[in-house]
């Protein structure tokens, strides 16, 4: 599959040095690769080390909202209102049980957003307009990180997320079929950068559901690292029962069991992300 990469030079995808108020779209058009798990637990891990974090749930399934303990009955306003009606974020966001971590929840209303915005010339820029100029998420806003949990498709919602973001974080399941869409996703990121959002970069690839007992997991990881090199985070997220159980208790795995392998991996991922940021900033000082 290595012949199918859109560009052999990973530097063409590399993120610019990051600063406070970074907006990161967590995206992959394939479902079940760990996007929501990554949004919830990376957000929690960043909040645990003193960063102020907002998760924007723009997946109609609303799993990030449920996984952070926001029941459907308490989502009178949602990211649907943020995008379609441009309702101020301050009216939509809600605190979670994690200090320093807020969420703008999602509802199933998002599933009709394509039809609801038909004929709207700025429909791909609605989320960007809603959050880039917001006093909380804009350049002088109070959040250190805004994590956008995108749906598992390259639809209008994911494109809104990419156009609003500074960078894209791609969770990639360590299985063969998960690789099939990666080239297309990287091409889409490049196209969005060229046509809609010149700031957009790929922050990196996070290998998820890694099973060290499975030779295929190791082969997939080696192939991705060979082709995308430094773009791939060193930290790999293992297959872990406690990670799977935590959403049913409406809490991040890091709260559910902070000693499990999955929780430890996400804490390491947050530390690696912050270390990358610091090195990048040092390089331009």
C-alpha positions as a Markdown table, in Angstrom:
| # | Residue | x | y | z |
|---|---|---|---|---|
| 1 | Unk | 0.0 | 0.0 | 0.0 |
| 2 | Unk | 3.0 | 2.3 | 0.4 |
| 3 | Unk | 2.7 | 3.2 | -3.3 |
| 4 | Unk | -0.6 | 4.9 | -2.7 |
| 5 | Unk | 0.5 | 7.7 | -0.5 |
| 6 | Unk | -0.4 | 11.2 | -1.9 |
| 7 | Unk | 3.0 | 12.7 | -1.1 |
| 8 | Unk | 6.2 | 11.0 | 0.0 |
| 9 | Unk | 7.4 | 14.0 | 1.9 |
| 10 | Unk | 5.7 | 14.2 | 5.3 |
| 11 | Unk | 7.1 | 17.7 | 5.8 |
| 12 | Unk | 4.4 | 18.9 | 3.3 |
| 13 | Unk | 1.9 | 17.9 | 6.0 |
| 14 | Unk | 3.8 | 19.1 | 9.1 |
| 15 | Unk | 2.0 | 21.4 | 11.5 |
| 16 | Unk | 3.3 | 24.9 | 12.1 |
| 17 | Unk | 4.5 | 25.7 | 15.7 |
| 18 | Unk | 1.5 | 25.8 | 17.9 |
| 19 | Unk | 0.4 | 28.5 | 20.4 |
| 20 | Unk | -2.4 | 29.1 | 22.9 |
| 21 | Unk | -5.9 | 28.8 | 21.5 |
| 22 | Unk | -5.1 | 26.0 | 19.0 |
| 23 | Unk | -8.1 | 24.5 | 17.3 |
| 24 | Unk | -7.6 | 20.8 | 16.4 |
| 25 | Unk | -9.9 | 18.8 | 14.3 |
| 26 | Unk | -9.9 | 15.1 | 15.2 |
| 27 | Unk | -10.8 | 13.4 | 11.9 |
| 28 | Unk | -10.9 | 10.2 | 10.0 |
| 29 | Unk | -13.7 | 9.2 | 7.6 |
| 30 | Unk | -13.6 | 5.6 | 8.8 |
| 31 | Unk | -15.7 | 4.8 | 11.9 |
| 32 | Unk | -14.5 | 2.9 | 14.9 |
| 33 | Unk | -10.9 | 4.1 | 14.8 |
| 34 | Unk | -11.0 | 6.0 | 18.2 |
| 35 | Unk | -11.8 | 9.6 | 17.3 |
| 36 | Unk | -14.2 | 10.1 | 20.1 |
| 37 | Unk | -12.1 | 8.1 | 22.6 |
| 38 | Unk | -9.1 | 10.3 | 21.6 |
| 39 | Unk | -11.1 | 13.6 | 21.9 |
| 40 | Unk | -12.4 | 12.7 | 25.4 |
| 41 | Unk | -9.2 | 11.3 | 26.9 |
| 42 | Unk | -6.7 | 13.6 | 25.2 |
| 43 | Unk | -8.9 | 16.5 | 26.4 |
| 44 | Unk | -9.0 | 15.1 | 29.9 |
| 45 | Unk | -5.2 | 14.5 | 29.9 |
| 46 | Unk | -4.5 | 18.1 | 28.8 |
| 47 | Unk | -6.9 | 19.5 | 31.4 |
| 48 | Unk | -5.2 | 17.4 | 34.1 |
| 49 | Unk | -1.9 | 19.2 | 33.4 |
| 50 | Unk | -3.5 | 22.6 | 33.7 |
| 51 | Unk | -4.6 | 23.4 | 30.1 |
| 52 | Unk | -8.1 | 24.8 | 29.6 |
| 53 | Unk | -9.8 | 22.6 | 26.9 |
| 54 | Unk | -13.1 | 22.8 | 25.0 |
| 55 | Unk | -14.4 | 19.8 | 23.0 |
| 56 | Unk | -16.7 | 20.7 | 20.1 |
| 57 | Unk | -18.9 | 17.6 | 19.4 |
| 58 | Unk | -20.0 | 17.8 | 15.8 |
| 59 | Unk | -20.9 | 14.2 | 15.3 |
| 60 | Unk | -24.7 | 13.6 | 15.1 |
| 61 | Unk | -24.2 | 10.5 | 17.2 |
| 62 | Unk | -23.1 | 12.7 | 20.1 |
| 63 | Unk | -20.9 | 10.1 | 21.6 |
| 64 | Unk | -18.4 | 12.6 | 23.0 |
| 65 | Unk | -21.2 | 14.3 | 24.8 |
| 66 | Unk | -22.6 | 11.1 | 26.3 |
| 67 | Unk | -19.1 | 9.9 | 27.2 |
| 68 | Unk | -18.5 | 13.1 | 29.2 |
| 69 | Unk | -21.8 | 12.7 | 31.1 |
| 70 | Unk | -24.0 | 15.1 | 29.2 |
| 71 | Unk | -27.4 | 13.3 | 28.7 |
| 72 | Unk | -29.5 | 14.1 | 25.7 |
| 73 | Unk | -32.2 | 15.7 | 27.8 |
| 74 | Unk | -29.7 | 18.4 | 28.9 |
| 75 | Unk | -28.7 | 19.4 | 25.4 |
| 76 | Unk | -31.3 | 22.1 | 24.7 |
| 77 | Unk | -28.7 | 23.9 | 22.7 |
| 78 | Unk | -26.0 | 22.2 | 20.7 |
| 79 | Unk | -23.4 | 22.6 | 18.0 |
| 80 | Unk | -26.3 | 22.5 | 15.5 |
| 81 | Unk | -27.3 | 25.9 | 16.9 |
| 82 | Unk | -23.7 | 27.0 | 16.9 |
| 83 | Unk | -23.3 | 26.2 | 13.1 |
| 84 | Unk | -26.8 | 26.9 | 11.7 |
| 85 | Unk | -28.1 | 29.7 | 13.9 |
| 86 | Unk | -24.7 | 31.1 | 15.0 |
| 87 | Unk | -25.8 | 30.9 | 18.6 |
| 88 | Unk | -23.0 | 32.2 | 20.8 |
| 89 | Unk | -20.8 | 29.5 | 22.2 |
| 90 | Unk | -21.2 | 30.8 | 25.7 |
| 91 | Unk | -24.9 | 29.7 | 25.6 |
| 92 | Unk | -24.0 | 26.2 | 24.3 |
| 93 | Unk | -20.9 | 25.0 | 26.1 |
| 94 | Unk | -21.3 | 23.2 | 29.4 |
| 95 | Unk | -18.8 | 22.1 | 32.0 |
| 96 | Unk | -17.9 | 18.5 | 32.5 |
| 97 | Unk | -16.9 | 16.7 | 35.7 |
| 98 | Unk | -13.3 | 17.2 | 34.6 |
| 99 | Unk | -12.0 | 20.6 | 35.9 |
| 100 | Unk | -10.8 | 22.7 | 33.0 |
| 101 | Unk | -12.7 | 20.7 | 30.4 |
| 102 | Unk | -15.9 | 22.0 | 28.8 |
| 103 | Unk | -17.9 | 20.6 | 25.9 |
| 104 | Unk | -20.3 | 22.0 | 23.3 |
| 105 | Unk | -22.6 | 19.0 | 22.9 |
| 106 | Unk | -24.1 | 17.5 | 19.8 |
| 107 | Unk | -27.6 | 16.3 | 19.0 |
| 108 | Unk | -29.1 | 14.3 | 16.1 |
| 109 | Unk | -30.2 | 17.6 | 14.6 |
| 110 | Unk | -26.8 | 17.7 | 13.0 |
| 111 | Unk | -27.7 | 14.8 | 10.7 |
| 112 | Unk | -29.9 | 17.2 | 8.7 |
| 113 | Unk | -27.4 | 20.0 | 8.5 |
| 114 | Unk | -26.6 | 19.4 | 4.8 |
| 115 | Unk | -30.2 | 19.9 | 3.8 |
| 116 | Unk | -30.7 | 22.8 | 6.3 |
| 117 | Unk | -27.8 | 24.7 | 4.7 |
| 118 | Unk | -28.6 | 24.0 | 1.1 |
| 119 | Unk | -28.1 | 27.1 | -0.9 |
| 120 | Unk | -26.2 | 28.8 | 1.9 |
| 121 | Unk | -23.0 | 30.1 | 0.2 |
| 122 | Unk | -20.9 | 30.1 | 3.4 |
| 123 | Unk | -22.1 | 26.7 | 4.6 |
| 124 | Unk | -18.6 | 25.3 | 4.7 |
| 125 | Unk | -17.4 | 28.2 | 6.8 |
| 126 | Unk | -20.1 | 28.3 | 9.4 |
| 127 | Unk | -18.2 | 26.7 | 12.2 |
| 128 | Unk | -15.1 | 28.8 | 11.5 |
| 129 | Unk | -17.1 | 32.0 | 11.7 |
| 130 | Unk | -18.8 | 30.8 | 14.9 |
| 131 | Unk | -15.5 | 30.1 | 16.8 |
| 132 | Unk | -12.7 | 32.0 | 15.2 |
| 133 | Unk | -14.2 | 35.4 | 16.3 |
| 134 | Unk | -15.5 | 34.1 | 19.6 |
| 135 | Unk | -14.1 | 35.7 | 22.7 |
| 136 | Unk | -13.4 | 32.3 | 24.2 |
| 137 | Unk | -12.0 | 30.4 | 21.3 |
| 138 | Unk | -10.6 | 33.2 | 19.1 |
| 139 | Unk | -7.0 | 34.5 | 19.1 |
| 140 | Unk | -7.3 | 36.0 | 22.6 |
| 141 | Unk | -9.7 | 33.4 | 24.0 |
| 142 | Unk | -9.4 | 31.6 | 27.3 |
| 143 | Unk | -9.1 | 28.0 | 25.9 |
| 144 | Unk | -5.6 | 26.6 | 25.3 |
| 145 | Unk | -7.0 | 23.8 | 23.1 |
| 146 | Unk | -10.3 | 23.4 | 21.2 |
| 147 | Unk | -10.7 | 19.7 | 20.1 |
| 148 | Unk | -13.3 | 19.2 | 17.3 |
| 149 | Unk | -14.7 | 15.6 | 17.3 |
| 150 | Unk | -15.7 | 15.1 | 13.7 |
| 151 | Unk | -18.1 | 12.5 | 12.3 |
| 152 | Unk | -16.8 | 9.4 | 10.5 |
| 153 | Unk | -17.2 | 10.7 | 7.0 |
| 154 | Unk | -15.8 | 13.5 | 4.8 |
| 155 | Unk | -19.1 | 15.4 | 4.8 |
| 156 | Unk | -20.1 | 19.0 | 5.4 |
| 157 | Unk | -19.5 | 18.7 | 9.1 |
| 158 | Unk | -16.0 | 17.3 | 8.8 |
| 159 | Unk | -15.2 | 20.0 | 6.2 |
| 160 | Unk | -16.5 | 22.7 | 8.6 |
| 161 | Unk | -14.2 | 21.2 | 11.3 |
| 162 | Unk | -11.2 | 21.3 | 9.0 |
| 163 | Unk | -11.9 | 24.8 | 7.7 |
| 164 | Unk | -12.3 | 26.1 | 11.3 |
| 165 | Unk | -9.1 | 24.3 | 12.6 |
| 166 | Unk | -5.5 | 25.1 | 12.7 |
| 167 | Unk | -4.5 | 21.4 | 12.4 |
| 168 | Unk | -5.9 | 17.9 | 12.0 |
| 169 | Unk | -5.1 | 15.0 | 14.3 |
| 170 | Unk | -5.8 | 11.6 | 12.7 |
| 171 | Unk | -6.5 | 8.5 | 14.8 |
| 172 | Unk | -5.6 | 5.5 | 12.8 |
| 173 | Unk | -6.6 | 2.0 | 13.8 |
| 174 | Unk | -3.8 | -0.6 | 13.5 |
| 175 | Unk | -5.7 | -2.7 | 11.0 |
| 176 | Unk | -5.3 | -3.1 | 7.2 |
| 177 | Unk | -8.7 | -1.7 | 6.2 |
| 178 | Unk | -8.1 | 1.4 | 8.3 |
| 179 | Unk | -5.2 | 2.3 | 5.9 |
| 180 | Unk | -7.3 | 2.3 | 2.8 |
| 181 | Unk | -8.8 | 5.8 | 3.5 |
| 182 | Unk | -5.7 | 7.4 | 4.9 |
| 183 | Unk | -4.4 | 8.6 | 1.6 |
| 184 | Unk | -7.7 | 10.1 | 0.7 |
| 185 | Unk | -7.9 | 11.9 | 4.0 |
| 186 | Unk | -4.5 | 13.4 | 3.6 |
| 187 | Unk | -5.4 | 14.5 | 0.1 |
| 188 | Unk | -8.6 | 16.1 | 1.5 |
| 189 | Unk | -6.5 | 18.0 | 4.1 |
| 190 | Unk | -4.2 | 19.2 | 1.4 |
| 191 | Unk | -7.1 | 20.4 | -0.8 |
| 192 | Unk | -8.7 | 22.2 | 2.1 |
| 193 | Unk | -5.4 | 23.9 | 2.8 |
| 194 | Unk | -5.1 | 24.9 | -0.8 |
| 195 | Unk | -8.6 | 26.2 | -1.3 |
| 196 | Unk | -10.3 | 27.0 | 2.0 |
| 197 | Unk | -7.9 | 27.3 | 4.9 |
| 198 | Unk | -4.3 | 28.1 | 4.2 |
| 199 | Unk | -3.4 | 27.6 | 7.9 |
| 200 | Unk | -4.4 | 24.0 | 8.0 |
| 201 | Unk | -1.8 | 21.4 | 8.7 |
| 202 | Unk | -1.8 | 17.8 | 9.7 |
| 203 | Unk | -0.7 | 17.7 | 13.3 |
| 204 | Unk | 0.0 | 14.0 | 13.3 |
| 205 | Unk | -1.2 | 10.4 | 13.1 |
| 206 | Unk | -2.1 | 8.6 | 16.3 |
| 207 | Unk | -2.0 | 4.8 | 16.0 |
| 208 | Unk | -4.9 | 3.4 | 18.0 |
| 209 | Unk | -6.2 | -0.1 | 19.0 |
| 210 | Unk | -2.6 | -1.4 | 18.8 |
| 211 | Unk | -2.3 | -5.1 | 19.8 |
| 212 | Unk | 1.3 | -6.1 | 20.4 |
| 213 | Unk | 0.2 | -9.8 | 20.2 |
| 214 | Unk | -1.0 | -9.3 | 16.6 |
| 215 | Unk | 1.6 | -9.2 | 13.8 |
| 216 | Unk | -0.7 | -7.2 | 11.6 |
| 217 | Unk | -0.8 | -4.4 | 14.1 |
| 218 | Unk | 3.0 | -4.2 | 14.0 |
| 219 | Unk | 3.1 | -4.3 | 10.2 |
| 220 | Unk | 0.6 | -1.5 | 9.9 |
| 221 | Unk | 2.5 | 0.6 | 12.4 |
| 222 | Unk | 5.8 | 0.0 | 10.6 |
| 223 | Unk | 4.3 | 0.9 | 7.2 |
| 224 | Unk | 2.8 | 4.1 | 8.4 |
| 225 | Unk | 6.0 | 5.1 | 10.2 |
| 226 | Unk | 8.1 | 4.3 | 7.1 |
| 227 | Unk | 6.0 | 6.5 | 4.9 |
| 228 | Unk | 5.0 | 9.4 | 7.2 |
| 229 | Unk | 8.0 | 9.2 | 9.6 |
| 230 | Unk | 8.0 | 12.1 | 12.2 |
| 231 | Unk | 4.3 | 12.9 | 11.5 |
| 232 | Unk | 3.4 | 9.7 | 13.4 |
| 233 | Unk | 3.3 | 10.1 | 17.2 |
| 234 | Unk | 5.6 | 7.8 | 19.1 |
| 235 | Unk | 2.8 | 7.0 | 21.6 |
| 236 | Unk | 0.4 | 4.2 | 20.5 |
| 237 | Unk | -3.0 | 3.7 | 22.1 |
| 238 | Unk | -3.4 | 0.0 | 22.9 |
| 239 | Unk | -6.6 | -2.1 | 22.7 |
| 240 | Unk | -7.8 | -1.9 | 26.3 |
| 241 | Unk | -11.0 | -3.1 | 27.9 |
| 242 | Unk | -11.2 | -0.2 | 30.4 |
| 243 | Unk | -11.1 | 2.3 | 27.5 |
| 244 | Unk | -14.1 | 0.5 | 26.0 |
| 245 | Unk | -15.9 | 0.3 | 29.4 |
| 246 | Unk | -15.5 | 4.0 | 30.4 |
| 247 | Unk | -18.2 | 5.5 | 28.1 |
| 248 | Unk | -20.9 | 3.3 | 29.6 |
| 249 | Unk | -20.1 | 5.0 | 32.9 |
| 250 | Unk | -20.3 | 8.4 | 31.2 |
| 251 | Unk | -16.7 | 9.4 | 32.1 |
| 252 | Unk | -13.3 | 9.5 | 30.5 |
| 253 | Unk | -11.2 | 6.4 | 31.0 |
| 254 | Unk | -8.6 | 8.6 | 32.8 |
| 255 | Unk | -11.3 | 9.1 | 35.5 |
| 256 | Unk | -12.7 | 5.6 | 35.3 |
| 257 | Unk | -9.3 | 3.9 | 35.8 |
| 258 | Unk | -6.3 | 6.2 | 35.5 |
| 259 | Unk | -3.9 | 3.2 | 36.0 |
| 260 | Unk | -5.2 | 1.2 | 33.0 |
| 261 | Unk | -2.9 | 0.9 | 29.9 |
| 262 | Unk | -5.3 | 3.0 | 27.8 |
| 263 | Unk | -5.4 | 5.9 | 30.3 |
| 264 | Unk | -1.6 | 5.9 | 30.7 |
| 265 | Unk | -1.2 | 5.9 | 26.9 |
| 266 | Unk | -3.4 | 9.0 | 26.5 |
| 267 | Unk | -1.5 | 10.8 | 29.3 |
| 268 | Unk | 1.7 | 10.0 | 27.4 |
| 269 | Unk | 0.1 | 11.3 | 24.2 |
| 270 | Unk | -0.8 | 14.6 | 25.8 |
| 271 | Unk | 2.8 | 14.9 | 27.1 |
| 272 | Unk | 4.2 | 14.1 | 23.7 |
| 273 | Unk | 1.9 | 16.7 | 22.1 |
| 274 | Unk | 3.0 | 19.4 | 24.5 |
| 275 | Unk | 6.6 | 18.4 | 24.1 |
| 276 | Unk | 6.3 | 18.7 | 20.3 |
| 277 | Unk | 4.7 | 22.1 | 20.7 |
| 278 | Unk | 7.5 | 23.3 | 22.9 |
| 279 | Unk | 10.2 | 22.1 | 20.6 |
| 280 | Unk | 8.5 | 23.7 | 17.6 |
| 281 | Unk | 8.2 | 27.0 | 19.5 |
| 282 | Unk | 11.8 | 26.9 | 20.5 |
| 283 | Unk | 12.8 | 26.4 | 16.9 |
| 284 | Unk | 11.3 | 29.7 | 15.9 |
| 285 | Unk | 12.4 | 31.8 | 18.9 |
